């Protein structure tokens, strides 16, 4: 195989081998170098047009800047070399834009500072990134809603502390997953008004370079880019970006929870669900029988990685005075990685859950491994009207000890007790000890979750 297929990438996000396991092409494109530089140019052009609208620079200069500033004309190698020297990419880009624009070049970057351009370009990236995340969440919600409805009444063991606790339904479990993503959809909608705002404030955030035209230009720039206007500058108030990454941490955290449930339920001892079958996927190099839950493993890994980036963004909020000396740079790491990892995890979730294989028979079989003890509470509450709660508790407690020490089932132990058969025949005892008859409001909760999700989808 030709080595030319392999790029010099050193992280999984850009690796030829791993990039589509941990990300998606569309999200990588949003945060690629070419797209970022294109966004820088877009902001510089929008600034020129905004300033022309406000009478700050000549209209013909703005049009010349818009016409001449082209991504394909950028010398990327020279820009990279200058960026290494300067430490930031905007001055090197401005040098090239000035040369591209000829006489109008004197008006490029008028009244702006490096962070104005970089932050606003990042906001444009976030807008596109959030749109992709939202589309994936919507699709995932549809998958989860269908799965919850299909398995509304599929009984299975509910587990607490990894022990069988009470019967639930698989639809109930999935409805809980669905409700999480309904809430994430709400959070994302609320986030936009706080994050999708322009950054334009000049060297120290006071817009001093534009005199009394500062607010007017700021508003015109926001209008050119389809962004909102902030109340104050936010170049050292990074709560918006931190909130965006922490939302992604919540999304991937929920995916991690789902992944962990699937992985445990797919274990040999449980055997209740499996990821979709694709020949060779999850295969072991030495154990032909293996079918590893690869998508869930990737989802869980992403949740851990994005959680770390969320912490980094919180750390980066602690900035000094009117221009940070280092925390800002940490965002350059955290923002793209968080979005790419989140997109990758959502992609894996749509695959795993969209084709999830659910073994209802195995779920029922697992419900029976406690020999009826999982419904001890149900039996106690069923006996209580006939003999009083305390006696019912003592009777069931004793029957459970019999099962644990001598074997058999809870139904058999109860049927051997005169104080029980005095009130209940064997058919009634069998009904009391059938886990499928003690699902509580689990199916009703599925209905409520589906109705709420459908209402939220209709209101979006």
C-alpha positions as CSV (number, residue, x, y, z in Angstrom):
1,X,0.0,0.0,0.0
2,X,1.3,3.4,-0.9
3,X,2.4,5.5,2.1
4,X,0.9,8.6,0.4
5,X,-2.4,7.5,1.8
6,X,-1.3,8.4,5.3
7,X,-1.1,12.0,6.4
8,X,1.3,13.3,9.1
9,X,-1.6,13.4,11.6
10,X,-0.8,12.6,15.2
11,X,-4.2,12.6,16.8
12,X,-7.2,10.4,16.3
13,X,-9.2,13.3,15.1
14,X,-7.2,13.6,11.9
15,X,-5.8,10.1,11.7
16,X,-6.6,8.2,8.5
17,X,-7.2,5.1,10.6
18,X,-9.3,6.6,13.4
19,X,-10.8,9.9,12.3
20,X,-14.2,8.4,11.3
21,X,-14.4,6.4,14.5
22,X,-14.1,9.5,16.6
23,X,-15.5,12.2,14.4
24,X,-17.4,12.9,11.2
25,X,-16.3,14.5,7.9
26,X,-18.8,17.3,8.1
27,X,-17.8,18.4,11.6
28,X,-14.1,18.1,10.8
29,X,-14.8,20.4,7.8
30,X,-16.4,23.0,10.0
31,X,-13.3,23.1,12.2
32,X,-10.7,22.6,9.4
33,X,-7.9,25.1,8.9
34,X,-9.3,26.1,5.5
35,X,-12.7,26.7,6.9
36,X,-11.3,28.7,9.8
37,X,-9.3,30.9,7.5
38,X,-12.3,31.3,5.3
39,X,-14.2,32.5,8.4
40,X,-11.5,35.0,9.2
41,X,-11.8,36.4,5.7
42,X,-15.6,36.4,6.0
43,X,-15.4,38.5,9.2
44,X,-12.8,40.9,7.7
45,X,-15.1,41.4,4.6
46,X,-18.2,41.8,6.8
47,X,-16.3,44.4,8.9
48,X,-15.4,46.4,5.8
49,X,-19.0,46.4,4.6
50,X,-20.3,47.3,8.0
51,X,-17.9,50.2,8.3
52,X,-18.9,51.4,4.8
53,X,-22.5,51.3,5.8
54,X,-21.7,53.5,8.8
55,X,-19.5,55.9,6.8
56,X,-16.3,54.9,8.4
57,X,-14.5,53.8,5.2
58,X,-15.4,54.4,1.6
59,X,-18.0,52.2,0.1
60,X,-15.8,51.5,-3.0
61,X,-13.0,50.3,-0.7
62,X,-15.4,47.8,1.0
63,X,-16.5,46.5,-2.3
64,X,-12.9,46.1,-3.4
65,X,-12.1,44.3,-0.2
66,X,-15.1,42.0,-0.7
67,X,-14.1,41.3,-4.3
68,X,-10.4,40.7,-3.8
69,X,-10.3,38.8,-0.5
70,X,-10.3,35.2,-1.6
71,X,-9.3,32.1,0.2
72,X,-7.8,30.5,-2.9
73,X,-5.4,33.5,-3.1
74,X,-4.0,32.9,0.4
75,X,-0.4,31.5,0.5
76,X,-0.9,29.0,3.3
77,X,2.7,28.1,3.7
78,X,3.7,31.8,4.2
79,X,0.8,32.3,6.5
80,X,1.9,29.4,8.6
81,X,5.4,30.6,8.7
82,X,4.4,34.1,9.9
83,X,1.9,32.7,12.4
84,X,4.8,30.7,14.0
85,X,6.6,34.0,14.4
86,X,3.7,36.3,15.4
87,X,1.9,33.7,17.6
88,X,-1.5,34.5,16.0
89,X,-2.8,34.0,12.5
90,X,-4.7,37.3,11.9
91,X,-1.8,39.7,11.3
92,X,-0.2,37.3,8.8
93,X,-3.6,37.0,7.0
94,X,-4.1,40.8,7.1
95,X,-0.7,41.2,5.4
96,X,-1.9,39.1,2.5
97,X,-5.4,40.7,2.3
98,X,-3.8,44.1,2.2
99,X,-1.7,43.0,-0.8
100,X,-4.7,41.4,-2.5
101,X,-6.8,44.5,-2.2
102,X,-4.4,47.0,-3.6
103,X,-5.3,50.6,-2.8
104,X,-8.3,49.5,-0.7
105,X,-6.0,47.4,1.4
106,X,-5.4,50.4,3.7
107,X,-8.9,49.9,5.1
108,X,-8.6,46.1,5.8
109,X,-9.0,45.3,9.5
110,X,-9.9,48.9,10.3
111,X,-10.4,49.5,14.0
112,X,-10.3,45.8,14.8
113,X,-8.0,43.7,16.9
114,X,-6.8,40.1,16.4
115,X,-9.2,38.6,19.0
116,X,-12.2,40.4,17.4
117,X,-11.7,38.5,14.2
118,X,-10.7,35.2,15.8
119,X,-13.5,35.1,18.3
120,X,-16.2,36.1,15.8
121,X,-14.9,33.4,13.3
122,X,-15.1,30.9,16.2
123,X,-18.7,32.0,16.8
124,X,-19.5,31.3,13.1
125,X,-17.9,27.9,13.5
126,X,-19.9,27.2,16.6
127,X,-23.1,28.2,14.8
128,X,-22.4,25.6,12.1
129,X,-21.2,23.0,14.7
130,X,-24.3,23.4,16.8
131,X,-26.5,23.0,13.8
132,X,-24.9,19.7,13.1
133,X,-25.2,18.6,16.7
134,X,-28.8,19.6,16.8
135,X,-29.6,17.7,13.6
136,X,-28.0,14.6,15.1
137,X,-29.9,15.0,18.3
138,X,-33.2,15.3,16.5
139,X,-32.4,12.2,14.5
140,X,-31.4,10.3,17.7
141,X,-34.6,11.4,19.5
142,X,-36.6,9.9,16.7
143,X,-34.7,6.6,16.9
144,X,-35.1,6.5,20.7
145,X,-38.8,7.3,20.5
146,X,-39.4,4.5,18.1
147,X,-37.4,2.1,20.3
148,X,-39.3,3.1,23.4
149,X,-42.7,2.7,21.8
150,X,-41.8,-0.7,20.4
151,X,-40.6,-2.0,23.7
152,X,-43.1,-0.2,25.9
153,X,-44.3,-3.4,27.5
154,X,-41.2,-5.6,27.1
155,X,-40.4,-6.7,30.7
156,X,-36.8,-6.9,32.0
157,X,-35.0,-6.7,35.2
158,X,-34.4,-3.2,36.6
159,X,-31.0,-3.2,38.4
160,X,-29.7,-1.1,41.2
161,X,-26.0,-1.4,42.3
162,X,-25.8,-4.0,39.6
163,X,-28.2,-6.2,41.4
164,X,-31.7,-7.1,40.2
165,X,-34.1,-4.8,42.0
166,X,-37.6,-4.6,40.5
167,X,-39.1,-5.4,37.0
168,X,-39.1,-2.5,34.5
169,X,-39.6,-2.5,30.7
170,X,-37.0,-1.9,28.1
171,X,-39.1,0.8,26.7
172,X,-39.0,2.5,30.1
173,X,-35.2,2.4,30.1
174,X,-35.1,3.9,26.6
175,X,-37.7,6.6,27.5
176,X,-35.3,7.8,30.2
177,X,-32.6,8.1,27.5
178,X,-35.0,9.9,25.2
179,X,-36.0,12.4,27.9
180,X,-32.3,13.3,28.4
181,X,-32.0,14.3,24.8
182,X,-35.2,16.2,24.8
183,X,-33.6,18.3,27.5
184,X,-30.4,18.6,25.6
185,X,-32.4,20.0,22.7
186,X,-33.9,22.6,25.0
187,X,-30.5,23.5,26.3
188,X,-29.1,23.9,22.8
189,X,-31.9,26.3,21.8
190,X,-31.3,28.4,24.9
191,X,-27.6,28.4,24.4
192,X,-27.7,30.1,21.1
193,X,-28.9,33.5,22.3
194,X,-25.9,33.6,24.7
195,X,-23.2,32.3,22.4
196,X,-24.1,33.5,18.8
197,X,-23.0,37.1,19.4
198,X,-20.5,39.2,17.5
199,X,-17.1,40.0,19.1
200,X,-16.0,43.5,18.0
201,X,-14.5,45.9,20.6
202,X,-11.0,46.9,19.6
203,X,-7.7,46.7,21.5
204,X,-9.0,46.9,25.1
205,X,-12.7,46.3,24.5
206,X,-13.7,50.0,24.5
207,X,-14.1,50.6,20.7
208,X,-12.0,53.7,21.2
209,X,-10.5,53.5,17.6
210,X,-13.9,54.2,16.1
211,X,-14.9,57.1,18.2
212,X,-18.7,57.6,18.3
213,X,-19.2,55.1,15.5
214,X,-18.2,52.1,17.6
215,X,-21.7,50.8,18.6
216,X,-23.0,51.5,15.1
217,X,-20.3,49.5,13.4
218,X,-20.6,46.7,16.0
219,X,-24.3,46.4,15.2
220,X,-23.8,46.6,11.4
221,X,-21.1,43.9,11.7
222,X,-23.4,41.6,13.6
223,X,-26.1,42.2,11.0
224,X,-23.8,41.3,8.2
225,X,-22.9,38.0,9.8
226,X,-26.4,37.2,11.2
227,X,-25.3,37.4,14.8
228,X,-26.6,39.2,17.9
229,X,-25.0,42.2,19.6
230,X,-23.6,41.6,23.1
231,X,-24.4,44.0,25.9
232,X,-20.6,44.3,26.7
233,X,-17.6,42.9,25.0
234,X,-16.8,39.4,26.1
235,X,-13.1,39.0,25.1
236,X,-12.2,38.2,28.7
237,X,-15.7,36.9,29.7
238,X,-15.7,33.4,28.2
239,X,-18.8,31.9,29.8
240,X,-20.5,31.6,26.4
241,X,-17.8,29.3,24.9
242,X,-17.5,27.5,28.2
243,X,-21.2,26.9,28.3
244,X,-21.1,25.5,24.7
245,X,-18.4,22.9,25.5
246,X,-20.1,22.0,28.8
247,X,-23.3,21.4,26.8
248,X,-21.4,19.0,24.6
249,X,-20.0,17.3,27.8
250,X,-23.6,16.8,28.9
251,X,-24.6,15.4,25.5
252,X,-21.7,13.0,25.4
253,X,-22.2,12.2,29.1
254,X,-25.7,11.0,28.3
255,X,-24.3,9.0,25.4
256,X,-21.7,7.5,27.8
257,X,-24.5,6.4,30.1
258,X,-26.4,4.7,27.2
259,X,-23.1,3.1,26.1
260,X,-22.4,1.7,29.5
261,X,-25.9,0.2,29.7
262,X,-25.6,-1.4,26.3
263,X,-22.2,-2.8,27.0
264,X,-23.2,-4.5,30.2
265,X,-26.5,-5.7,28.7
266,X,-24.5,-7.1,25.7
267,X,-22.2,-9.1,28.0
268,X,-22.4,-12.9,27.7
269,X,-24.0,-13.2,31.1
270,X,-26.8,-10.8,30.2
271,X,-27.2,-11.2,26.5
272,X,-30.1,-8.9,26.3
273,X,-29.1,-6.4,23.5
274,X,-26.6,-6.3,20.8
275,X,-25.3,-3.7,18.5
276,X,-26.3,-4.1,14.8
277,X,-24.5,-6.9,13.0
278,X,-21.9,-5.9,10.4
279,X,-19.6,-8.6,9.2
280,X,-16.2,-8.2,10.9
281,X,-17.3,-5.4,13.2
282,X,-16.1,-6.0,16.8
283,X,-14.2,-9.1,15.8
284,X,-11.2,-10.3,17.9
285,X,-7.9,-11.2,16.3
286,X,-7.7,-14.4,18.4
287,X,-11.3,-15.2,19.5
288,X,-13.6,-15.8,16.6
289,X,-16.7,-15.9,18.8
290,X,-16.3,-12.3,20.0
291,X,-18.7,-9.5,19.0
292,X,-17.5,-6.4,20.8
293,X,-19.8,-3.4,21.3
294,X,-17.5,-1.1,19.3
295,X,-19.9,1.9,18.9
296,X,-20.6,1.9,22.6
297,X,-17.0,1.8,23.4
298,X,-16.3,4.8,21.2
299,X,-19.2,6.7,22.7
300,X,-17.9,6.1,26.2
301,X,-14.4,7.1,25.2
302,X,-15.8,10.4,23.7
303,X,-17.7,11.2,26.8
304,X,-14.6,11.0,28.9
305,X,-12.5,13.1,26.5
306,X,-15.1,15.8,26.1
307,X,-15.5,15.9,29.9
308,X,-11.8,16.8,30.1
309,X,-12.2,19.6,27.5
310,X,-15.2,21.0,29.5
311,X,-13.0,21.3,32.5
312,X,-10.3,23.0,30.4
313,X,-12.9,25.5,29.2
314,X,-13.9,26.3,32.8
315,X,-10.2,26.8,33.6
316,X,-9.8,29.1,30.6
317,X,-12.6,31.4,32.0
318,X,-10.1,32.7,34.6
319,X,-8.5,35.4,32.5
320,X,-6.4,38.4,33.6
321,X,-7.5,42.0,33.1
322,X,-8.5,43.1,29.6
323,X,-6.6,40.6,27.5
324,X,-5.7,37.1,28.6
325,X,-2.0,35.9,28.7
326,X,-2.7,32.3,28.0
327,X,-6.1,30.9,28.9
328,X,-7.5,32.0,25.5
329,X,-5.1,29.6,23.7
330,X,-6.5,26.7,25.6
331,X,-9.8,27.2,23.8
332,X,-8.1,26.6,20.5
333,X,-7.6,23.0,21.7
334,X,-10.9,22.4,23.4
335,X,-13.4,23.9,21.0
336,X,-12.7,21.9,17.8
337,X,-11.9,18.7,19.6
338,X,-15.1,18.8,21.7
339,X,-17.3,19.4,18.6
340,X,-15.6,16.7,16.5
341,X,-15.7,14.1,19.3
342,X,-19.4,14.9,20.0
343,X,-20.3,14.5,16.4
344,X,-18.5,11.2,16.3
345,X,-20.2,9.9,19.4
346,X,-23.7,11.0,18.1
347,X,-22.9,9.2,14.8
348,X,-22.0,6.0,16.7
349,X,-25.2,6.3,18.8
350,X,-27.4,6.6,15.8
351,X,-25.8,3.5,14.3
352,X,-25.9,1.4,17.5
353,X,-29.4,2.4,18.6
354,X,-30.9,2.6,15.1
355,X,-30.2,-1.1,14.5
356,X,-30.1,-2.3,18.1
357,X,-31.0,-6.0,18.4
358,X,-33.2,-6.6,21.5
359,X,-33.6,-10.1,22.8
360,X,-36.9,-10.0,24.7
361,X,-36.8,-13.7,25.4
362,X,-33.4,-13.4,27.1
363,X,-34.8,-10.4,29.1
364,X,-37.6,-12.5,30.4
365,X,-35.3,-15.4,31.1
366,X,-33.1,-13.1,33.2
367,X,-36.1,-11.9,35.1
368,X,-36.5,-15.5,36.2
369,X,-33.0,-16.1,37.5
370,X,-33.9,-14.8,41.0
371,X,-36.7,-17.5,41.1
372,X,-39.3,-14.9,41.9
373,X,-37.3,-12.9,44.5
374,X,-37.3,-9.9,42.3
375,X,-41.0,-9.4,43.1
376,X,-40.8,-10.0,46.8
377,X,-42.1,-6.5,47.3
378,X,-45.0,-7.1,45.0
379,X,-45.9,-10.3,46.8
380,X,-45.7,-8.6,50.2
381,X,-48.0,-5.8,49.0
382,X,-50.4,-8.4,47.5
383,X,-50.6,-10.4,50.7
384,X,-50.9,-7.4,53.0
385,X,-54.7,-6.7,52.5
386,X,-55.4,-10.3,53.6
387,X,-53.1,-10.6,56.6
388,X,-51.7,-7.1,57.4
389,X,-48.5,-5.6,56.2
390,X,-46.2,-6.7,59.0
391,X,-47.3,-10.3,58.8
392,X,-47.1,-10.3,55.1
393,X,-43.6,-8.9,55.3
394,X,-42.6,-11.7,57.8
395,X,-44.2,-14.4,55.6
396,X,-42.4,-13.2,52.5
397,X,-39.1,-12.8,54.3
398,X,-39.3,-16.4,55.5
399,X,-40.3,-17.6,52.0
400,X,-37.3,-15.8,50.5
401,X,-35.0,-17.5,53.0
402,X,-36.4,-20.8,52.1
403,X,-35.7,-20.2,48.4
404,X,-32.1,-19.0,49.1
405,X,-31.3,-21.9,51.4
406,X,-33.3,-24.8,50.0
407,X,-33.8,-23.9,46.3
408,X,-37.1,-23.8,44.4
409,X,-39.1,-20.7,43.6
410,X,-40.8,-18.1,45.6
411,X,-44.2,-19.3,44.3
412,X,-43.4,-22.8,45.5
413,X,-42.3,-21.6,48.9
414,X,-45.4,-19.5,49.3
415,X,-47.7,-22.4,48.2
416,X,-46.3,-24.5,51.0
417,X,-47.3,-22.0,53.7
418,X,-50.8,-22.5,55.2
419,X,-51.2,-18.8,56.1
420,X,-50.8,-18.0,52.4
421,X,-53.0,-20.8,50.8
422,X,-55.7,-19.9,53.3
423,X,-56.2,-16.7,51.3
424,X,-54.7,-17.4,47.8
425,X,-54.9,-20.4,45.5
426,X,-51.9,-21.4,43.3
427,X,-53.1,-19.4,40.3
428,X,-53.2,-16.3,42.4
429,X,-49.8,-17.0,43.8
430,X,-48.4,-17.5,40.3
431,X,-49.8,-14.1,39.3
432,X,-48.3,-12.4,42.3
433,X,-44.9,-13.8,41.6
434,X,-44.9,-13.1,37.9
435,X,-42.5,-10.1,37.3
436,X,-44.4,-9.0,34.3
437,X,-47.3,-8.2,36.6
438,X,-45.3,-5.8,38.7
439,X,-44.2,-3.1,36.2
440,X,-45.7,-0.2,38.1
441,X,-46.1,2.8,35.9
442,X,-43.2,2.0,33.6
443,X,-45.4,1.7,30.5
444,X,-47.3,4.8,31.4
445,X,-44.0,6.7,31.8
446,X,-43.1,5.6,28.3
447,X,-46.4,7.1,27.1
448,X,-45.7,10.3,28.9
449,X,-42.1,10.6,27.7
450,X,-43.2,10.0,24.1
451,X,-46.0,12.6,24.3
452,X,-43.6,15.1,25.8
453,X,-40.9,14.4,23.1
454,X,-43.5,14.7,20.3
455,X,-44.8,18.0,21.7
456,X,-41.2,19.3,21.9
457,X,-40.5,18.3,18.4
458,X,-43.6,19.9,17.1
459,X,-42.8,23.1,19.0
460,X,-39.3,23.4,17.5
